[in-house]
Amino acid sequence: METTPLTPYARLPRAHARRTILSSTVDAFGQAHWLLAGPERGSVYDALVVTVDDGRVHETRLSAVTARYPHVDALPDGGFVVADARRRGNADHVQVFDALGRPSWSFAVGDGIGHLLADESGDLWVGHFDEGVFGDDPLSSPGVRCWSPTGEAVWTLKPASEVEYVADCYALNVHAGTAWAYPYTEFPLLRLRAGRPVTVWTTPVSGASAIAVHGQGVALFGGYGGDSDRLVLCTLTKTSAEPYAHGTLVRPDGSAIGRRRVVGRGPRIFVQAEPYTAWEVWDLSAAE
């Protein structure tokens, strides 16, 4: 099986090495962000977002953060959204901060957040894992939803009519106004656009953790057990994703990836291996 190396993309400056990395992502515009906190973190704490954009570094201090298990992303106005993966009771667990790091408002999107990605307009696409889908929070039971940055429901997946079953959103890709989801149990590929019908393709791949899309091409990265670094390239037909190549993604030095975070943005899969200080990337559009 052919190995394909990732390419270095962005690195957290060494000056921040002593802080705890709470979360990290690559936003809709290609900027990498790290959410950092000091060793002493209470139920309400201050945090630092370090942004790396083509080698340039910017810092934003966030005040009164409440998320215990945070997801972070950037908004197009320079602000940030921080969401707690677990919602406590009826609490608002999504905080929006302005460009100066001040809390602006908060709202709820449902328990069990596995993925939270803002698009270029600032809308928030949220994919939930199984405890959110099957729990007692009705906001998360659809499995995939889109919210405005002020907490208004924009779009909701309707499993009964649009896809047979969603138990867990394994992968989510958001780019250029379109979201792509890959849910358990049947692992179809879903194209999601607010105000338009869902398009569904069957896939032959189980357990992937990231997807990349370019034209009629799709890449599925990850899998169960020994397939954790698997990369499957497919062509979209009318109803299915048909594989034409199999490979393995590796670190730039050729080593296995190990524990990682992943983010899908259009044709690119961003991978952040433990200890989560650097993002690396693979681009489907360059591979075709």
N, C-alpha and C positions, 0 to 999 in steps of 0.2 A: 504494500500500500504506500503510495507516494506521500512524503511529508512536505508540508508547506509552512515556511516560517512566518510568524507574525512580524510586523514592522514596528519599531519604537514610535510612539506617538506623543506622549506627554508624561512628565515626571514631576512629582511633588518635590519642591525645593528642600534641601537637607536642613535648612533652618527650622523646619517644622517637624523634624523627626521625632521629637520627644512628645508630641501631642498624640492623643488617641484618634485614630481615623474611625469616625462613626459611619460614614457613607461616602460614596463617590459616584460620579456619573460623567457622561459626555452629553452635552446638550444638543438641541436642534441645530445649532450653528457651528458645532464642532469644537466648542470650548470644553475643556476638562475641569471638573470641580471636585474638591475634597471638602467634606464637612468635618471639622476637627474640634475637639474639646480637650480641656485639661484633665489630669488624673482624678480630680475631685469633681464629680458630677452629681448633682442632686436631682430632684424631680423637676426643677426649673433651673436652667443653666444658660450661660452665655456660650456661644460657639463662634468659630471662625470658618468662613468659606474661603479657600484658596483657589483661585482661578488661574489656569495656565492656558494661554492662547498663543500658539505659534511662538513659544518661548517667552512671551511676556507674562508677568505675574501680577495679579491684583488680589487684594485682600478685602473682605467684607465681614465686619463683625456683627453677628446676630445676637439680639438680646432676648431673654426670656423664652428660650426654646423649651418645649415640653415633651418632645418625642423620645420615648425610650428606645425604640428600634427604628431609627429614622431612614427615610428615603429623601433624597434631595434632588432638585433640578432648578435650572435657571429659567426666568421668565424674560420675554423680549424687552421689557421696560427696564431691565437691569436688576430687578428684584429676584427673590428666590422663594420657592415653596419647599417646606419641610413637612413630611407626613409620617406619622407613626404607623408602622405596619399593623399594630394591634389597636383596636378601638376599645376603650374601657366604658362599658355601658352605653349611654347616649352622648358621650363626650364628643366635642368637636376636636378632631385629631389631625387636621390639616391646617398648618399655619402659613400665611403669606407674609413675606417681609418686603419692604420697599428697598430701593437701591442703596439706602444708607443703613440697612440692616434692622430697621425698626418694624416691630410686628404691626401689620395693617388690619388683618381680620383672620378669622378661622371658620372652618366648616367641617362637615363629615362626608366621607365617601364610602364608608363601609369597612368592616373588619377584614383582616387577612390580605393586606396589600402585598403582592409579590412583585409587581412592576408599577412604576409611576414615571411616565414620560410626558413632558410638555412638548407641544408642537410649536411651529413657528409663530402661530397666532397667540400662544399662551394657553390654549385649551389643554387639559390634563387627561391623558389616557391612562386608565388604571386597570390592571389585570390582577385578579384575586386568586389566592391559593385555596386549597380545599376547605380549610377551616373557616374561611370567610364565606365560601359558596354554600356550605352545608350547616353553618352556624345559625344563630337566631337574629342576625342583622340583615334586614331586608335590602339594605343598600348594596350589599355585596353579593347577593344570591345570583344575579345574572352572570357573574364571572368576569365580564369585561364591560366597562362603561367609560363615557367621556364626560368631563365636567368643565365648566368655564372656570377661569382663575378666581372668580368670586363665589364659586360653589353652586352654580346653577347646573342642573342636569341637562346635558346637550344631546346625549345619545346613549341608548341602552341596548345591549345584545338581547334578543328574544329567542332563547334556545328552542322553544316549542315550534317556531315557524322558520327559523333561519339556519339552525344547525341542530343536529340530533341531540347532543348532550355536551355540556361543559361542566367538568368537575374540578378543573384546576387549569389556570392559564400558565402553561409552561414557558412560553416565550412571547414577547411583544416587541414589535418594530414600529416606530413612528417616524414618518418622514414626509414632508411636502403635502400635508393635509390628509394623508392616508395612514391608517394603522393596519398592521398585519398581526394576527394572533394565531397561536398554535396550541390548542387546548387538549388536555387529557379528557376523555379516555381514547378516542379514536385517532387523535392527532391529525385532524385536517388542517389545512392552511386556510385562514379566513382573511379576506380583504374587507376592511371596514372603513366606510366613509359616511359621515353624518349626512342624513337626508337621502341616502341611496341604499338600495338593497345590498345585503351581504353576498359576496361571491365566495364559493366554497370549492376547494380542490382537495381530493384525497391525497395522502402522502404514504410512502412505504416505510417511513422512518419513525421510530418510537423514541420518546424520551429526550429529544433535543432541547437545548437550553437557550439557543439563539438562532435567529433567522436573518438572512440578508436577501434583498430583492432588487433585481435590475432588469427592466424590460420583461422578457418572458423567462428570465432565469431566476432560480431560487437556490440558496444555499442553506442547509440545515446543519448546525454545529452542536455536537454533544450527543450524549446518549447514556444508557445505563451501563454500570460496571466498567468493563474494559473499553467501552465505546465513548468514554467521557471526552476524548479529544477528536472524535470522528468528524469528518467534514464530507457531506454528501451534496453534490451539485445536481440540480434537477432542471428540467425544462417544463414549463407550464403548458399543458394541453387544455382542451376545453373543460375537462373535469378532473384532471389529476396532475400531480407533479411526478414526472418520469425521470428517474436517476440516469445520469450518463457518466458520472465519475465519482470515485470514492477516494478519500485521502485522510490525512491526519494533520491537524494544526499543532505546531510546536512553538516554543519560545524563539526569539531571534537567534539565540545561541544553540538551538537545536534540542534543548531539553524539554521534557514533558511539562505541561502547564501546571498541573496540580490544582489546589484549591483556587477558585477564581470568582470574580464578578464578570458579568457580560452585559453589554448594551448593544442593541441593534438599531441602526439608523440608516434606512435606505439600503444602499449596496454594501455598507460597511458593518462589520462585526468588531466591536471593541472588547478587548479582553484585559482584565486586570488581575494578575496572579498575586497570591499571597507573597509579601506582606502588604499589598495593595497600595504601593507607592508609585506605580507606573502603569500607564495605559499603553497597550499595544494594539495594532489594528490589522485586519485583513479586509481587502476590498474586492468584492465580486466583479465590479465593473472592470477592474484591471486584470482579472483572471480569465475573463471570457475571450 
